[in-house]
Amino acid sequence: MYPNKKVLSLIGTKVQVEMKGERNILEGTLVGADEYLNLHLSNTMEVLEGERSRLLGSIILRGNNIILITPVER
């Protein structure tokens, strides 16, 4: 399966996204994605050292800064 199709199949679910840089893990509900894997997340929380630290709300992530997208088990 192509990465775009897999990511699009996760729309409406909670995902964890690892970003480039130090300590950049975000968790939120995937609202949308485009062909460049730019993501729109809602109810986004920043995760530091395994603990949710602060609420960021609705955000857009640029696809070339994303390392890993993982569905969150509830």
mmJSON file of the N, C-alpha and C atoms, coordinates in Angstrom:
{"data_MODEL":{"atom_site":{
"group_PDB":["ATOM","ATOM","ATOM","ATOM","ATOM","ATOM","ATOM","ATOM","ATOM","ATOM","ATOM","ATOM","ATOM","ATOM","ATOM","ATOM","ATOM","ATOM","ATOM","ATOM","ATOM","ATOM","ATOM","ATOM","ATOM","ATOM","ATOM","ATOM","ATOM","ATOM","ATOM","ATOM","ATOM","ATOM","ATOM","ATOM","ATOM","ATOM","ATOM","ATOM","ATOM","ATOM","ATOM","ATOM","ATOM","ATOM","ATOM","ATOM","ATOM","ATOM","ATOM","ATOM","ATOM","ATOM","ATOM","ATOM","ATOM","ATOM","ATOM","ATOM","ATOM","ATOM","ATOM","ATOM","ATOM","ATOM","ATOM","ATOM","ATOM","ATOM","ATOM","ATOM","ATOM","ATOM","ATOM","ATOM","ATOM","ATOM","ATOM","ATOM","ATOM","ATOM","ATOM","ATOM","ATOM","ATOM","ATOM","ATOM","ATOM","ATOM","ATOM","ATOM","ATOM","ATOM","ATOM","ATOM","ATOM","ATOM","ATOM","ATOM","ATOM","ATOM","ATOM","ATOM","ATOM","ATOM","ATOM","ATOM","ATOM","ATOM","ATOM","ATOM","ATOM","ATOM","ATOM","ATOM","ATOM","ATOM","ATOM","ATOM","ATOM","ATOM","ATOM","ATOM","ATOM","ATOM","ATOM","ATOM","ATOM","ATOM","ATOM","ATOM","ATOM","ATOM","ATOM","ATOM","ATOM","ATOM","ATOM","ATOM","ATOM","ATOM","ATOM","ATOM","ATOM","ATOM","ATOM","ATOM","ATOM","ATOM","ATOM","ATOM","ATOM","ATOM","ATOM","ATOM","ATOM","ATOM","ATOM","ATOM","ATOM","ATOM","ATOM","ATOM","ATOM","ATOM","ATOM","ATOM","ATOM","ATOM","ATOM","ATOM","ATOM","ATOM","ATOM","ATOM","ATOM","ATOM","ATOM","ATOM","ATOM","ATOM","ATOM","ATOM","ATOM","ATOM","ATOM","ATOM","ATOM","ATOM","ATOM","ATOM","ATOM","ATOM","ATOM","ATOM","ATOM","ATOM","ATOM","ATOM","ATOM","ATOM","ATOM","ATOM","ATOM","ATOM","ATOM","ATOM","ATOM","ATOM","ATOM","ATOM","ATOM","ATOM","ATOM","ATOM","ATOM","ATOM","ATOM","ATOM","ATOM","ATOM"],
"id":[1,2,3,4,5,6,7,8,9,10,11,12,13,14,15,16,17,18,19,20,21,22,23,24,25,26,27,28,29,30,31,32,33,34,35,36,37,38,39,40,41,42,43,44,45,46,47,48,49,50,51,52,53,54,55,56,57,58,59,60,61,62,63,64,65,66,67,68,69,70,71,72,73,74,75,76,77,78,79,80,81,82,83,84,85,86,87,88,89,90,91,92,93,94,95,96,97,98,99,100,101,102,103,104,105,106,107,108,109,110,111,112,113,114,115,116,117,118,119,120,121,122,123,124,125,126,127,128,129,130,131,132,133,134,135,136,137,138,139,140,141,142,143,144,145,146,147,148,149,150,151,152,153,154,155,156,157,158,159,160,161,162,163,164,165,166,167,168,169,170,171,172,173,174,175,176,177,178,179,180,181,182,183,184,185,186,187,188,189,190,191,192,193,194,195,196,197,198,199,200,201,202,203,204,205,206,207,208,209,210,211,212,213,214,215,216,217,218,219,220,221,222],
"type_symbol":["N","C","C","N","C","C","N","C","C","N","C","C","N","C","C","N","C","C","N","C","C","N","C","C","N","C","C","N","C","C","N","C","C","N","C","C","N","C","C","N","C","C","N","C","C","N","C","C","N","C","C","N","C","C","N","C","C","N","C","C","N","C","C","N","C","C","N","C","C","N","C","C","N","C","C","N","C","C","N","C","C","N","C","C","N","C","C","N","C","C","N","C","C","N","C","C","N","C","C","N","C","C","N","C","C","N","C","C","N","C","C","N","C","C","N","C","C","N","C","C","N","C","C","N","C","C","N","C","C","N","C","C","N","C","C","N","C","C","N","C","C","N","C","C","N","C","C","N","C","C","N","C","C","N","C","C","N","C","C","N","C","C","N","C","C","N","C","C","N","C","C","N","C","C","N","C","C","N","C","C","N","C","C","N","C","C","N","C","C","N","C","C","N","C","C","N","C","C","N","C","C","N","C","C","N","C","C","N","C","C","N","C","C","N","C","C","N","C","C","N","C","C"],
"label_atom_id":["N","CA","C","N","CA","C","N","CA","C","N","CA","C","N","CA","C","N","CA","C","N","CA","C","N","CA","C","N","CA","C","N","CA","C","N","CA","C","N","CA","C","N","CA","C","N","CA","C","N","CA","C","N","CA","C","N","CA","C","N","CA","C","N","CA","C","N","CA","C","N","CA","C","N","CA","C","N","CA","C","N","CA","C","N","CA","C","N","CA","C","N","CA","C","N","CA","C","N","CA","C","N","CA","C","N","CA","C","N","CA","C","N","CA","C","N","CA","C","N","CA","C","N","CA","C","N","CA","C","N","CA","C","N","CA","C","N","CA","C","N","CA","C","N","CA","C","N","CA","C","N","CA","C","N","CA","C","N","CA","C","N","CA","C","N","CA","C","N","CA","C","N","CA","C","N","CA","C","N","CA","C","N","CA","C","N","CA","C","N","CA","C","N","CA","C","N","CA","C","N","CA","C","N","CA","C","N","CA","C","N","CA","C","N","CA","C","N","CA","C","N","CA","C","N","CA","C","N","CA","C","N","CA","C","N","CA","C","N","CA","C","N","CA","C","N","CA","C","N","CA","C","N","CA","C","N","CA","C"],
"label_alt_id":[null,null,null,null,null,null,null,null,null,null,null,null,null,null,null,null,null,null,null,null,null,null,null,null,null,null,null,null,null,null,null,null,null,null,null,null,null,null,null,null,null,null,null,null,null,null,null,null,null,null,null,null,null,null,null,null,null,null,null,null,null,null,null,null,null,null,null,null,null,null,null,null,null,null,null,null,null,null,null,null,null,null,null,null,null,null,null,null,null,null,null,null,null,null,null,null,null,null,null,null,null,null,null,null,null,null,null,null,null,null,null,null,null,null,null,null,null,null,null,null,null,null,null,null,null,null,null,null,null,null,null,null,null,null,null,null,null,null,null,null,null,null,null,null,null,null,null,null,null,null,null,null,null,null,null,null,null,null,null,null,null,null,null,null,null,null,null,null,null,null,null,null,null,null,null,null,null,null,null,null,null,null,null,null,null,null,null,null,null,null,null,null,null,null,null,null,null,null,null,null,null,null,null,null,null,null,null,null,null,null,null,null,null,null,null,null,null,null,null,null,null,null],
"label_comp_id":["MET","MET","MET","TYR","TYR","TYR","PRO","PRO","PRO","ASN","ASN","ASN","LYS","LYS","LYS","LYS","LYS","LYS","VAL","VAL","VAL","LEU","LEU","LEU","SER","SER","SER","LEU","LEU","LEU","ILE","ILE","ILE","GLY","GLY","GLY","THR","THR","THR","LYS","LYS","LYS","VAL","VAL","VAL","GLN","GLN","GLN","VAL","VAL","VAL","GLU","GLU","GLU","MET","MET","MET","LYS","LYS","LYS","GLY","GLY","GLY","GLU","GLU","GLU","ARG","ARG","ARG","ASN","ASN","ASN","ILE","ILE","ILE","LEU","LEU","LEU","GLU","GLU","GLU","GLY","GLY","GLY","THR","THR","THR","LEU","LEU","LEU","VAL","VAL","VAL","GLY","GLY","GLY","ALA","ALA","ALA","ASP","ASP","ASP","GLU","GLU","GLU","TYR","TYR","TYR","LEU","LEU","LEU","ASN","ASN","ASN","LEU","LEU","LEU","HIS","HIS","HIS","LEU","LEU","LEU","SER","SER","SER","ASN","ASN","ASN","THR","THR","THR","MET","MET","MET","GLU","GLU","GLU","VAL","VAL","VAL","LEU","LEU","LEU","GLU","GLU","GLU","GLY","GLY","GLY","GLU","GLU","GLU","ARG","ARG","ARG","SER","SER","SER","ARG","ARG","ARG","LEU","LEU","LEU","LEU","LEU","LEU","GLY","GLY","GLY","SER","SER","SER","ILE","ILE","ILE","ILE","ILE","ILE","LEU","LEU","LEU","ARG","ARG","ARG","GLY","GLY","GLY","ASN","ASN","ASN","ASN","ASN","ASN","ILE","ILE","ILE","ILE","ILE","ILE","LEU","LEU","LEU","ILE","ILE","ILE","THR","THR","THR","PRO","PRO","PRO","VAL","VAL","VAL","GLU","GLU","GLU","ARG","ARG","ARG"],
"label_asym_id":["A","A","A","A","A","A","A","A","A","A","A","A","A","A","A","A","A","A","A","A","A","A","A","A","A","A","A","A","A","A","A","A","A","A","A","A","A","A","A","A","A","A","A","A","A","A","A","A","A","A","A","A","A","A","A","A","A","A","A","A","A","A","A","A","A","A","A","A","A","A","A","A","A","A","A","A","A","A","A","A","A","A","A","A","A","A","A","A","A","A","A","A","A","A","A","A","A","A","A","A","A","A","A","A","A","A","A","A","A","A","A","A","A","A","A","A","A","A","A","A","A","A","A","A","A","A","A","A","A","A","A","A","A","A","A","A","A","A","A","A","A","A","A","A","A","A","A","A","A","A","A","A","A","A","A","A","A","A","A","A","A","A","A","A","A","A","A","A","A","A","A","A","A","A","A","A","A","A","A","A","A","A","A","A","A","A","A","A","A","A","A","A","A","A","A","A","A","A","A","A","A","A","A","A","A","A","A","A","A","A","A","A","A","A","A","A","A","A","A","A","A","A"],
"label_entity_id":["1","1","1","1","1","1","1","1","1","1","1","1","1","1","1","1","1","1","1","1","1","1","1","1","1","1","1","1","1","1","1","1","1","1","1","1","1","1","1","1","1","1","1","1","1","1","1","1","1","1","1","1","1","1","1","1","1","1","1","1","1","1","1","1","1","1","1","1","1","1","1","1","1","1","1","1","1","1","1","1","1","1","1","1","1","1","1","1","1","1","1","1","1","1","1","1","1","1","1","1","1","1","1","1","1","1","1","1","1","1","1","1","1","1","1","1","1","1","1","1","1","1","1","1","1","1","1","1","1","1","1","1","1","1","1","1","1","1","1","1","1","1","1","1","1","1","1","1","1","1","1","1","1","1","1","1","1","1","1","1","1","1","1","1","1","1","1","1","1","1","1","1","1","1","1","1","1","1","1","1","1","1","1","1","1","1","1","1","1","1","1","1","1","1","1","1","1","1","1","1","1","1","1","1","1","1","1","1","1","1","1","1","1","1","1","1","1","1","1","1","1","1"],
"label_seq_id":[1,1,1,2,2,2,3,3,3,4,4,4,5,5,5,6,6,6,7,7,7,8,8,8,9,9,9,10,10,10,11,11,11,12,12,12,13,13,13,14,14,14,15,15,15,16,16,16,17,17,17,18,18,18,19,19,19,20,20,20,21,21,21,22,22,22,23,23,23,24,24,24,25,25,25,26,26,26,27,27,27,28,28,28,29,29,29,30,30,30,31,31,31,32,32,32,33,33,33,34,34,34,35,35,35,36,36,36,37,37,37,38,38,38,39,39,39,40,40,40,41,41,41,42,42,42,43,43,43,44,44,44,45,45,45,46,46,46,47,47,47,48,48,48,49,49,49,50,50,50,51,51,51,52,52,52,53,53,53,54,54,54,55,55,55,56,56,56,57,57,57,58,58,58,59,59,59,60,60,60,61,61,61,62,62,62,63,63,63,64,64,64,65,65,65,66,66,66,67,67,67,68,68,68,69,69,69,70,70,70,71,71,71,72,72,72,73,73,73,74,74,74],
"pdbx_PDB_ins_code":[null,null,null,null,null,null,null,null,null,null,null,null,null,null,null,null,null,null,null,null,null,null,null,null,null,null,null,null,null,null,null,null,null,null,null,null,null,null,null,null,null,null,null,null,null,null,null,null,null,null,null,null,null,null,null,null,null,null,null,null,null,null,null,null,null,null,null,null,null,null,null,null,null,null,null,null,null,null,null,null,null,null,null,null,null,null,null,null,null,null,null,null,null,null,null,null,null,null,null,null,null,null,null,null,null,null,null,null,null,null,null,null,null,null,null,null,null,null,null,null,null,null,null,null,null,null,null,null,null,null,null,null,null,null,null,null,null,null,null,null,null,null,null,null,null,null,null,null,null,null,null,null,null,null,null,null,null,null,null,null,null,null,null,null,null,null,null,null,null,null,null,null,null,null,null,null,null,null,null,null,null,null,null,null,null,null,null,null,null,null,null,null,null,null,null,null,null,null,null,null,null,null,null,null,null,null,null,null,null,null,null,null,null,null,null,null,null,null,null,null,null,null],
"Cartn_x":[0.85,0.0,0.897,0.533,1.285,1.102,2.123,2.01,0.837,0.571,-0.543,-1.866,-2.088,-3.346,-3.476,-2.38,-2.408,-2.735,-2.102,-2.365,-3.811,-4.305,-5.698,-6.68,-6.306,-7.196,-7.268,-6.342,-6.321,-7.11,-7.684,-8.454,-9.602,-9.726,-10.762,-10.286,-9.058,-8.521,-7.418,-7.092,-6.031,-4.691,-3.727,-2.397,-1.339,-0.161,1.001,2.003,2.538,3.43,4.771,5.839,7.191,7.751,8.197,8.711,10.236,10.873,12.317,12.643,13.818,14.24,14.179,14.493,14.513,13.133,12.748,11.535,10.287,10.107,8.943,8.014,7.161,6.136,4.79,3.886,2.561,1.517,0.4,-0.679,-1.988,-2.764,-4.041,-4.867,-6.046,-6.954,-6.65,-6.401,-6.088,-7.359,-7.35,-8.502,-8.34,-7.109,-6.89,-5.42,-5.145,-3.778,-3.816,-2.685,-2.612,-1.533,-1.257,-0.303,1.136,1.432,2.773,2.87,1.819,1.697,1.722,1.29,1.011,-0.213,-0.194,-1.279,-1.999,-3.303,-4.106,-4.555,-4.148,-4.528,-5.38,-6.368,-7.167,-6.964,-7.31,-7.143,-5.727,-4.746,-3.355,-2.706,-1.979,-1.214,0.253,1.126,2.563,2.909,3.731,4.132,5.618,5.937,7.327,7.619,8.644,9.073,7.921,7.078,5.978,4.736,4.756,3.617,3.077,1.76,1.145,1.392,1.965,2.369,1.51,1.165,0.345,-0.55,-1.673,-2.657,-2.293,-2.211,-1.897,-3.128,-4.168,-5.395,-5.28,-5.769,-5.769,-4.485,-3.735,-2.458,-2.298,-1.404,-1.013,0.463,0.823,2.213,2.703,3.866,4.444,5.031,4.685,5.045,6.529,7.38,8.805,9.479,8.738,9.268,8.802,8.039,7.485,8.392,8.71,9.525,8.64,7.634,6.839,5.409,4.443,3.021,2.548,2.026,1.599,0.174,-0.732,-2.066,-1.945,-2.764,-2.738,-3.771,-3.336,-4.243,-4.963,-6.241,-7.012,-7.124],
"Cartn_y":[-1.175,0.0,1.24,2.233,3.483,4.254,4.982,5.723,6.691,7.377,8.33,7.64,6.484,5.763,5.273,4.828,4.37,5.537,6.682,7.854,8.31,8.337,8.74,7.791,6.525,5.573,5.835,6.63,6.95,8.21,8.887,10.104,9.781,10.616,10.426,9.636,9.125,8.362,9.162,8.744,9.386,8.828,9.736,9.337,10.044,9.436,10.048,10.316,11.547,11.964,12.367,11.737,12.112,13.07,14.243,15.286,15.336,15.929,16.148,17.093,16.934,17.794,17.052,17.757,17.147,17.18,16.067,15.965,16.467,16.147,16.63,15.487,15.104,14.097,14.748,14.624,15.215,14.12,14.298,13.321,14.061,13.636,14.289,13.488,14.006,13.357,13.86,12.925,13.277,13.735,14.987,15.57,15.451,15.626,15.558,15.453,15.072,14.962,15.197,15.651,15.844,14.954,15.146,14.281,14.453,15.549,15.778,15.315,14.675,14.221,15.363,16.564,17.625,17.166,17.304,16.791,17.903,17.742,18.614,17.767,18.163,17.464,18.376,17.803,18.558,17.948,18.723,18.284,17.756,18.473,18.027,18.322,17.318,17.448,17.223,17.966,17.726,16.639,15.688,14.589,14.74,14.885,14.985,13.866,13.082,11.975,11.023,10.756,9.817,10.376,11.629,12.266,13.404,13.52,14.637,15.909,16.921,18.1,19.333,19.637,20.836,20.672,21.36,21.313,22.347,21.913,22.815,23.122,22.305,22.531,22.025,22.821,22.452,22.962,22.047,22.436,21.802,22.395,21.858,21.499,20.283,19.833,19.683,20.213,20.098,18.706,18.063,16.677,16.373,17.312,17.001,17.098,17.485,17.516,16.319,15.417,14.266,13.061,12.384,11.169,9.925,9.911,8.709,9.079,8.353,8.503,7.146,7.13,5.877,6.018,5.072,5.092,4.82,5.502,5.335,4.286,3.295,2.285,2.884,2.677,3.251,2.303],
"Cartn_z":[0.0,0.0,0.0,-0.793,-0.837,0.463,0.898,2.163,2.179,1.05,1.017,1.301,0.694,0.903,2.341,2.938,4.329,5.256,5.041,5.881,5.697,4.482,4.237,4.909,5.051,5.726,7.234,7.765,9.201,9.552,8.548,8.825,9.78,10.808,11.819,13.025,12.971,14.1,14.799,16.001,16.77,16.325,16.047,15.605,16.441,16.467,17.098,15.98,15.937,14.867,15.47,14.969,15.398,14.355,14.827,13.959,14.039,13.038,13.072,14.224,14.807,15.912,17.223,18.283,19.614,20.257,20.861,21.675,20.973,19.727,18.996,18.647,19.595,19.36,19.646,18.695,18.814,18.686,19.386,19.338,19.143,18.142,17.874,16.891,16.587,15.648,14.239,13.327,11.948,11.236,10.783,10.095,8.586,8.101,6.664,6.322,5.067,4.565,3.056,2.514,1.066,0.461,-0.84,-1.535,-1.054,-0.356,0.202,1.651,2.143,3.527,4.526,4.093,5.053,5.827,7.143,7.973,8.705,8.87,9.724,10.907,12.107,13.336,14.198,14.857,15.826,17.21,18.242,19.635,19.868,19.375,19.409,20.75,21.254,22.5,22.19,22.868,22.783,23.795,23.389,24.272,24.587,25.879,26.329,27.296,26.996,27.853,28.198,27.2,27.373,28.034,28.471,29.142,28.288,28.221,27.504,28.31,27.653,28.408,28.167,26.905,26.684,25.469,25.507,24.427,23.374,22.111,21.008,20.156,20.262,19.496,18.072,17.12,15.708,15.062,14.417,13.813,12.437,11.638,10.336,10.433,10.001,10.015,8.583,8.31,6.968,6.779,5.678,5.438,5.457,4.985,4.943,6.309,7.358,8.717,9.54,8.929,9.642,9.45,10.557,10.511,10.539,11.431,11.659,12.029,11.483,11.832,12.336,13.57,14.19,14.713,14.381,14.996,16.495,17.289,18.742,19.146,19.894,20.449,21.641,21.706,22.831,23.957],
"occupancy":[1.0,1.0,1.0,1.0,1.0,1.0,1.0,1.0,1.0,1.0,1.0,1.0,1.0,1.0,1.0,1.0,1.0,1.0,1.0,1.0,1.0,1.0,1.0,1.0,1.0,1.0,1.0,1.0,1.0,1.0,1.0,1.0,1.0,1.0,1.0,1.0,1.0,1.0,1.0,1.0,1.0,1.0,1.0,1.0,1.0,1.0,1.0,1.0,1.0,1.0,1.0,1.0,1.0,1.0,1.0,1.0,1.0,1.0,1.0,1.0,1.0,1.0,1.0,1.0,1.0,1.0,1.0,1.0,1.0,1.0,1.0,1.0,1.0,1.0,1.0,1.0,1.0,1.0,1.0,1.0,1.0,1.0,1.0,1.0,1.0,1.0,1.0,1.0,1.0,1.0,1.0,1.0,1.0,1.0,1.0,1.0,1.0,1.0,1.0,1.0,1.0,1.0,1.0,1.0,1.0,1.0,1.0,1.0,1.0,1.0,1.0,1.0,1.0,1.0,1.0,1.0,1.0,1.0,1.0,1.0,1.0,1.0,1.0,1.0,1.0,1.0,1.0,1.0,1.0,1.0,1.0,1.0,1.0,1.0,1.0,1.0,1.0,1.0,1.0,1.0,1.0,1.0,1.0,1.0,1.0,1.0,1.0,1.0,1.0,1.0,1.0,1.0,1.0,1.0,1.0,1.0,1.0,1.0,1.0,1.0,1.0,1.0,1.0,1.0,1.0,1.0,1.0,1.0,1.0,1.0,1.0,1.0,1.0,1.0,1.0,1.0,1.0,1.0,1.0,1.0,1.0,1.0,1.0,1.0,1.0,1.0,1.0,1.0,1.0,1.0,1.0,1.0,1.0,1.0,1.0,1.0,1.0,1.0,1.0,1.0,1.0,1.0,1.0,1.0,1.0,1.0,1.0,1.0,1.0,1.0,1.0,1.0,1.0,1.0,1.0,1.0,1.0,1.0,1.0,1.0,1.0,1.0],
"B_iso_or_equiv":[0.0,0.0,0.0,0.0,0.0,0.0,0.0,0.0,0.0,0.0,0.0,0.0,0.0,0.0,0.0,0.0,0.0,0.0,0.0,0.0,0.0,0.0,0.0,0.0,0.0,0.0,0.0,0.0,0.0,0.0,0.0,0.0,0.0,0.0,0.0,0.0,0.0,0.0,0.0,0.0,0.0,0.0,0.0,0.0,0.0,0.0,0.0,0.0,0.0,0.0,0.0,0.0,0.0,0.0,0.0,0.0,0.0,0.0,0.0,0.0,0.0,0.0,0.0,0.0,0.0,0.0,0.0,0.0,0.0,0.0,0.0,0.0,0.0,0.0,0.0,0.0,0.0,0.0,0.0,0.0,0.0,0.0,0.0,0.0,0.0,0.0,0.0,0.0,0.0,0.0,0.0,0.0,0.0,0.0,0.0,0.0,0.0,0.0,0.0,0.0,0.0,0.0,0.0,0.0,0.0,0.0,0.0,0.0,0.0,0.0,0.0,0.0,0.0,0.0,0.0,0.0,0.0,0.0,0.0,0.0,0.0,0.0,0.0,0.0,0.0,0.0,0.0,0.0,0.0,0.0,0.0,0.0,0.0,0.0,0.0,0.0,0.0,0.0,0.0,0.0,0.0,0.0,0.0,0.0,0.0,0.0,0.0,0.0,0.0,0.0,0.0,0.0,0.0,0.0,0.0,0.0,0.0,0.0,0.0,0.0,0.0,0.0,0.0,0.0,0.0,0.0,0.0,0.0,0.0,0.0,0.0,0.0,0.0,0.0,0.0,0.0,0.0,0.0,0.0,0.0,0.0,0.0,0.0,0.0,0.0,0.0,0.0,0.0,0.0,0.0,0.0,0.0,0.0,0.0,0.0,0.0,0.0,0.0,0.0,0.0,0.0,0.0,0.0,0.0,0.0,0.0,0.0,0.0,0.0,0.0,0.0,0.0,0.0,0.0,0.0,0.0,0.0,0.0,0.0,0.0,0.0,0.0],
"pdbx_formal_charge":[null,null,null,null,null,null,null,null,null,null,null,null,null,null,null,null,null,null,null,null,null,null,null,null,null,null,null,null,null,null,null,null,null,null,null,null,null,null,null,null,null,null,null,null,null,null,null,null,null,null,null,null,null,null,null,null,null,null,null,null,null,null,null,null,null,null,null,null,null,null,null,null,null,null,null,null,null,null,null,null,null,null,null,null,null,null,null,null,null,null,null,null,null,null,null,null,null,null,null,null,null,null,null,null,null,null,null,null,null,null,null,null,null,null,null,null,null,null,null,null,null,null,null,null,null,null,null,null,null,null,null,null,null,null,null,null,null,null,null,null,null,null,null,null,null,null,null,null,null,null,null,null,null,null,null,null,null,null,null,null,null,null,null,null,null,null,null,null,null,null,null,null,null,null,null,null,null,null,null,null,null,null,null,null,null,null,null,null,null,null,null,null,null,null,null,null,null,null,null,null,null,null,null,null,null,null,null,null,null,null,null,null,null,null,null,null,null,null,null,null,null,null],
"auth_seq_id":[1,1,1,2,2,2,3,3,3,4,4,4,5,5,5,6,6,6,7,7,7,8,8,8,9,9,9,10,10,10,11,11,11,12,12,12,13,13,13,14,14,14,15,15,15,16,16,16,17,17,17,18,18,18,19,19,19,20,20,20,21,21,21,22,22,22,23,23,23,24,24,24,25,25,25,26,26,26,27,27,27,28,28,28,29,29,29,30,30,30,31,31,31,32,32,32,33,33,33,34,34,34,35,35,35,36,36,36,37,37,37,38,38,38,39,39,39,40,40,40,41,41,41,42,42,42,43,43,43,44,44,44,45,45,45,46,46,46,47,47,47,48,48,48,49,49,49,50,50,50,51,51,51,52,52,52,53,53,53,54,54,54,55,55,55,56,56,56,57,57,57,58,58,58,59,59,59,60,60,60,61,61,61,62,62,62,63,63,63,64,64,64,65,65,65,66,66,66,67,67,67,68,68,68,69,69,69,70,70,70,71,71,71,72,72,72,73,73,73,74,74,74],
"auth_comp_id":["MET","MET","MET","TYR","TYR","TYR","PRO","PRO","PRO","ASN","ASN","ASN","LYS","LYS","LYS","LYS","LYS","LYS","VAL","VAL","VAL","LEU","LEU","LEU","SER","SER","SER","LEU","LEU","LEU","ILE","ILE","ILE","GLY","GLY","GLY","THR","THR","THR","LYS","LYS","LYS","VAL","VAL","VAL","GLN","GLN","GLN","VAL","VAL","VAL","GLU","GLU","GLU","MET","MET","MET","LYS","LYS","LYS","GLY","GLY","GLY","GLU","GLU","GLU","ARG","ARG","ARG","ASN","ASN","ASN","ILE","ILE","ILE","LEU","LEU","LEU","GLU","GLU","GLU","GLY","GLY","GLY","THR","THR","THR","LEU","LEU","LEU","VAL","VAL","VAL","GLY","GLY","GLY","ALA","ALA","ALA","ASP","ASP","ASP","GLU","GLU","GLU","TYR","TYR","TYR","LEU","LEU","LEU","ASN","ASN","ASN","LEU","LEU","LEU","HIS","HIS","HIS","LEU","LEU","LEU","SER","SER","SER","ASN","ASN","ASN","THR","THR","THR","MET","MET","MET","GLU","GLU","GLU","VAL","VAL","VAL","LEU","LEU","LEU","GLU","GLU","GLU","GLY","GLY","GLY","GLU","GLU","GLU","ARG","ARG","ARG","SER","SER","SER","ARG","ARG","ARG","LEU","LEU","LEU","LEU","LEU","LEU","GLY","GLY","GLY","SER","SER","SER","ILE","ILE","ILE","ILE","ILE","ILE","LEU","LEU","LEU","ARG","ARG","ARG","GLY","GLY","GLY","ASN","ASN","ASN","ASN","ASN","ASN","ILE","ILE","ILE","ILE","ILE","ILE","LEU","LEU","LEU","ILE","ILE","ILE","THR","THR","THR","PRO","PRO","PRO","VAL","VAL","VAL","GLU","GLU","GLU","ARG","ARG","ARG"],
"auth_asym_id":["A","A","A","A","A","A","A","A","A","A","A","A","A","A","A","A","A","A","A","A","A","A","A","A","A","A","A","A","A","A","A","A","A","A","A","A","A","A","A","A","A","A","A","A","A","A","A","A","A","A","A","A","A","A","A","A","A","A","A","A","A","A","A","A","A","A","A","A","A","A","A","A","A","A","A","A","A","A","A","A","A","A","A","A","A","A","A","A","A","A","A","A","A","A","A","A","A","A","A","A","A","A","A","A","A","A","A","A","A","A","A","A","A","A","A","A","A","A","A","A","A","A","A","A","A","A","A","A","A","A","A","A","A","A","A","A","A","A","A","A","A","A","A","A","A","A","A","A","A","A","A","A","A","A","A","A","A","A","A","A","A","A","A","A","A","A","A","A","A","A","A","A","A","A","A","A","A","A","A","A","A","A","A","A","A","A","A","A","A","A","A","A","A","A","A","A","A","A","A","A","A","A","A","A","A","A","A","A","A","A","A","A","A","A","A","A","A","A","A","A","A","A"],
"auth_atom_id":["N","CA","C","N","CA","C","N","CA","C","N","CA","C","N","CA","C","N","CA","C","N","CA","C","N","CA","C","N","CA","C","N","CA","C","N","CA","C","N","CA","C","N","CA","C","N","CA","C","N","CA","C","N","CA","C","N","CA","C","N","CA","C","N","CA","C","N","CA","C","N","CA","C","N","CA","C","N","CA","C","N","CA","C","N","CA","C","N","CA","C","N","CA","C","N","CA","C","N","CA","C","N","CA","C","N","CA","C","N","CA","C","N","CA","C","N","CA","C","N","CA","C","N","CA","C","N","CA","C","N","CA","C","N","CA","C","N","CA","C","N","CA","C","N","CA","C","N","CA","C","N","CA","C","N","CA","C","N","CA","C","N","CA","C","N","CA","C","N","CA","C","N","CA","C","N","CA","C","N","CA","C","N","CA","C","N","CA","C","N","CA","C","N","CA","C","N","CA","C","N","CA","C","N","CA","C","N","CA","C","N","CA","C","N","CA","C","N","CA","C","N","CA","C","N","CA","C","N","CA","C","N","CA","C","N","CA","C","N","CA","C","N","CA","C","N","CA","C","N","CA","C","N","CA","C","N","CA","C"],
"pdbx_PDB_model_num":[1,1,1,1,1,1,1,1,1,1,1,1,1,1,1,1,1,1,1,1,1,1,1,1,1,1,1,1,1,1,1,1,1,1,1,1,1,1,1,1,1,1,1,1,1,1,1,1,1,1,1,1,1,1,1,1,1,1,1,1,1,1,1,1,1,1,1,1,1,1,1,1,1,1,1,1,1,1,1,1,1,1,1,1,1,1,1,1,1,1,1,1,1,1,1,1,1,1,1,1,1,1,1,1,1,1,1,1,1,1,1,1,1,1,1,1,1,1,1,1,1,1,1,1,1,1,1,1,1,1,1,1,1,1,1,1,1,1,1,1,1,1,1,1,1,1,1,1,1,1,1,1,1,1,1,1,1,1,1,1,1,1,1,1,1,1,1,1,1,1,1,1,1,1,1,1,1,1,1,1,1,1,1,1,1,1,1,1,1,1,1,1,1,1,1,1,1,1,1,1,1,1,1,1,1,1,1,1,1,1,1,1,1,1,1,1,1,1,1,1,1,1]
}}}
